[in-house]
């Protein structure tokens, strides 16, 4: 029997009593979607499904993305992206270890950023006392926009921002610690696949219509239409505002968690506080979204 309760923090919800190895009926799936829109992050506990079930469940939210860094796609299941610090017997990385080291919104550098992501925890690192490491932090950009004073909201109306994959990739490379494997230079073909995208700075949620502050420190490169010098200062101010503690939920992982986040109204950051022999192994699907639209004037 499905049970839903809020998680500790300003947003987020936990679901128990489901086994997603068996496809939930439409009524249950509808409750999950509604919870995702309301709570922004939903954790479905104790899931032990195989890659085909992960893909089948994810496809109910929409068409799936295949990540541009295809070397970390799960063999035989390209829709699943592997995030891990583990190595195979030959010392080859089993996934991208440096994923998410900066605040970002998945695929905001695309013309159509993702709708949501579904990350399944297979192994969770722990400290010497059994406490989980490798938390993921989420910032709620809908709550952050709602908290802005009216003059600030008026200033943002009509502005656009440029989002760049090259920028986030270079930032993650810069944070990579010596001796770690997994990140390779982008090929020219990969660069061509992901040119910068321009989006409204304040967008409407495609399913609820709620206004959302759509910029993040990792991927947003610049704000257009402002006098020289104002754009970088405003971008820094907004990115700092979104990630204030009042708008942040920190997820402490348990093995078997399936974490689903509403990618449009959140951004996230992976906490880097572990390394081998502390093992972290996760698999992610990403659901395609729609081109962001500006909030319509009332």
Buried (B, 14 or more C-beta within 10 A) or exposed (E): EBEBEEBEBBBBBBBEEBEBBEEBEEEBBEBBBEBBBBBBBBBBBBBEBEBEBBBBBBEEBBEBBEBBBEEBBBEEBBBBBBBBBBBEEEEEBBBBBBBBBBBBBBBBBBEEBBBBBBBBBBBBBBEEEEEBBBBBBBBBBBBBBBBBEEEBBEBBEEBBBBBBBBBBBEBBBEEBEEEEBBBEEBEEEBBEEBEBBEBBBBBBBBBBEBBBBBBBBBBBBBBEEBEEEEBEEBBEEBBEBBBEEEBBBBBBBEBBBBBBBBBBBBBBBBBBEBBEEBBBBBBBBBBBBEEBEBBEEE
